[in-house]
């Protein structure tokens, strides 16, 4: 029987275990922290005392029948879903599981080109074939927004054998698509809708936020509760509604890729965060929205800065907007977002989520307060005054959907050679390259490399952006298909 949302079955069981002072002859080897005193002394003995392995009283993530099962049922109820699965490898593992649940080798899936790298990895694992749709873009901000209903309808019409539609709700910067309508037109064709809700784990808990995917009838959603819901980093949840996708298949797929030694620190943090969201979410996010709106208004009073928000709704594919994403366009002070990101960190000890060509992004959530946001606003005022040198429109390479030559899976397993990046125009990539964050691939395995892509990668490197996923850590070389 499902308990009420004040209950924390897994967390309670973990506390009870710690209070019993069990003598451990199982793993992990630090034995309640005694084997690693330097770490135990720094982070606290109790933390390592509850860093334990699965056992009867604590249940097992691979086949939950006890307290993990109860906690997952509470999670499902909180998110208006039929089922929930705890994830200890982040939402990336959930995105991969969603794609593997709907795609067998050769099956088509409609997917926005600004999807996270975990979606591409899901295609490699499943053998699915991407049918890319181009998100609409805001040229003034230089960022991708939502996908239009029309683009999804066109992709379905051109690919009637497609198995699923993959949607991002919201984008990194807070834009959402008309998910309700996309679900309706997909379900009319018995096509599953799976949703990357990594940055929307909080939507369910306040009426002034965009509507969560499961409430709208999506088939699956992966939510990063650690990003905006307060749980520990790497802890997420995979949500499922009964219908097109079988829950037992999902469980089997998760057990293919997820550890059998799931962290009880991570799982118990999901239990506690869910309780907080379900019982206090409206109050918490009322405060979060208040301080976000206040900061946005104050930043918009600073010369050269533009903190964008709800005014974007109705244009460039933006159906709704998440106001807890505080994106600030900085090109009006003649700096790139990369530069402002570095100045905030190095000179003001402020860490924002990311910087891109035109913008920075601060994510405001359950742990933020007026004091911290005041510090950010004050820092931006000083940066505008000290560093601002008038508006500059930087040359920004516009990337179009690359040509798909072979599937991501075939490219991943194909024979490859290493060549200089500058010599790679026209070649077919054998690996992904992306700026992180946000982790959206510039090029993925199986796509043809264009001169625009090469120039964009060089630009990111010159701005000291973090590049990931290439074998060459400095991205001087790239793996391409061939021998």
Secondary structure as GFF3:
##gff-version 3
##sequence-region A 1 483
A	DSSP	alpha_helix	9	19	.	.	.	ID=ss1
A	DSSP	alpha_helix	37	43	.	.	.	ID=ss2
A	DSSP	alpha_helix	45	49	.	.	.	ID=ss3
A	DSSP	three_ten_helix	56	58	.	.	.	ID=ss4
A	DSSP	three_ten_helix	61	63	.	.	.	ID=ss5
A	DSSP	alpha_helix	67	78	.	.	.	ID=ss6
A	DSSP	beta_strand	83	87	.	.	.	ID=ss7
A	DSSP	alpha_helix	90	102	.	.	.	ID=ss8
A	DSSP	beta_strand	108	112	.	.	.	ID=ss9
A	DSSP	alpha_helix	117	126	.	.	.	ID=ss10
A	DSSP	beta_strand	129	133	.	.	.	ID=ss11
A	DSSP	beta_strand	137	138	.	.	.	ID=ss12
A	DSSP	beta_strand	143	144	.	.	.	ID=ss13
A	DSSP	alpha_helix	149	158	.	.	.	ID=ss14
A	DSSP	beta_strand	164	168	.	.	.	ID=ss15
A	DSSP	beta_strand	175	176	.	.	.	ID=ss16
A	DSSP	alpha_helix	179	187	.	.	.	ID=ss17
A	DSSP	beta_strand	192	197	.	.	.	ID=ss18
A	DSSP	three_ten_helix	203	205	.	.	.	ID=ss19
A	DSSP	beta_strand	220	223	.	.	.	ID=ss20
A	DSSP	alpha_helix	225	228	.	.	.	ID=ss21
A	DSSP	beta_strand	236	240	.	.	.	ID=ss22
A	DSSP	alpha_helix	247	257	.	.	.	ID=ss23
A	DSSP	alpha_helix	264	299	.	.	.	ID=ss24
A	DSSP	beta_strand	306	307	.	.	.	ID=ss25
A	DSSP	three_ten_helix	310	312	.	.	.	ID=ss26
A	DSSP	beta_strand	320	321	.	.	.	ID=ss27
A	DSSP	beta_strand	325	329	.	.	.	ID=ss28
A	DSSP	three_ten_helix	331	333	.	.	.	ID=ss29
A	DSSP	alpha_helix	337	348	.	.	.	ID=ss30
A	DSSP	beta_strand	354	355	.	.	.	ID=ss31
A	DSSP	beta_strand	359	363	.	.	.	ID=ss32
A	DSSP	alpha_helix	370	387	.	.	.	ID=ss33
A	DSSP	alpha_helix	408	413	.	.	.	ID=ss34
A	DSSP	beta_strand	416	420	.	.	.	ID=ss35
A	DSSP	three_ten_helix	421	423	.	.	.	ID=ss36
A	DSSP	beta_strand	433	435	.	.	.	ID=ss37
A	DSSP	beta_strand	440	443	.	.	.	ID=ss38
A	DSSP	alpha_helix	451	462	.	.	.	ID=ss39
A	DSSP	beta_strand	467	468	.	.	.	ID=ss40
A	DSSP	beta_strand	477	481	.	.	.	ID=ss41
###
